[in-house]
Amino acid sequence: MFSSRVPPVLRRNRLTEAIATRRAAGQPVLDLTLSNPTHAGFDYPPDLLSPLSDARALSYDPQPFGSLDARRAVSHEYARQGLDVTPDRIVLTASTSDAYSLLFKLLANPDDEVLVPRPSYPLFDHLIALEGIRAHQYNLEYHGAWTIDFDSVERALTNRTRVVLVVCPNNPTGSFLSHADLERLAAACAARRVAIVADEVFADYELEPGAAAAAGRVSTRGDVLSFALGGLSKSAGLPQVKLGWIAVSGPDAVVSAALDRLELICDTYLSVSTPVQVAAPELIGRGAAVRSQIAERVGTNYRWLASKTAATSCTCLRAEGGWYGVLRVPSIEPEEDAVVGLVTNDGVLTHPGYFFDFLHESFVVVSLLPQETAFRDGVTRVIRHFDCTSQATVPSRDHIE
Ligand SMILES: Cc1ncc(COP(=O)(O)O)c(C=O)c1O
């Protein structure tokens, strides 16, 4: 009765069971996977969303790409980041997920392929499967910084590849796309008439000063059809408002052909509500107040994480931006056992590396959004867990001798 776009079995996994069991026993779980900024103790001005009640929204004037005023405001957002994107190349969406869905409809036929970075955003599996297309993975490799493994890109490309996804900065590795990697990727994609979709939702959040300005951005490219994705969900900490956008770039003729087709797709859904479009210029401006708080929080937590883990069995990998920290942890137990044990015995919830498809074990991913006290408490428990487990499991040198 049901399509194979949705998995046939929807079961709770061991981690979800462990959380439910602990909560049912009345024991708290300290959540280091928190990714909802509206639940992270930021100071949202109470009237922040008042532009949504603007009376101009009482009139419905549907436009496939969204109102020109709202698209101008997005264009100014790009200017704030030092990028020149004109409003006629901006398309409003209800979210980044909505943007992916529109773009996959534009670019891929059923059973066509999309190249997805590994490790990366777990939702890609569903976003791709729900469009009836297929994911092929290419690897990011870490050597003090994350870069694209181009051999794996070449291996993954086939004559059915339509899109290469990049996430900049990536969730969870925190790596921006370097100019050199973008240059190579653009050449590979342009030669095969494959489009690039760059998810830049975290572009405002650099953990290393200067990392954002030094990153390669697809909207500067005139040689390959590219789509940059952004939105208020991260840039203003307002996921509930449901406003995202796509910035289209590339050779003029291809951009124009893409926009013609995208117009038909967007016209079919008209997914961005009128109140959100009317409010967009104000909300984008007001979002700066929340963005600065988030940037301060994730920066403080990341620096603390890096220094606190320095002399422990957990290694904090270098992150240039974003909302996540990656810990390489001792592989003394399967990753799943480790994160389940952290919930059951230490009362702290983390993401296992396999959730993001790390190439090998063992990694634990923590969100940098929680309030400082909770974050430090949770990370201290994680470090203690791995320090104690490794001491208990690995015989000391003295013992061996
Ligand atoms: C890489 C990435 N893209 C997009 C999103 C979600 O954006 P939206 O709320 O606009 O769908 C997330 C959320 O965590 C994300 O990590």
The ligand as a Gaussian input file, in Angstrom:
#p B3LYP/6-31G(d) Opt

LIG

0 1
 C       23.231000      21.229000       7.164000
 C       21.817000      21.615000       7.516000
 N       21.008000      22.114000       6.582000
 C       19.740000      22.481000       6.864000
 C       19.235000      22.336000       8.142000
 C       17.811000      22.696000       8.444000
 O       17.419000      23.881000       7.903000
 P       15.854000      24.227000       7.790000
 O       15.325000      24.366000       9.162000
 O       15.874000      25.507000       7.035000
 O       15.196000      23.141000       6.999000
 C       20.039000      21.807000       9.152000
 C       19.508000      21.629000      10.512000
 O       20.167000      21.195000      11.424000
 C       21.363000      21.437000       8.826000
 O       22.165000      20.902000       9.760000

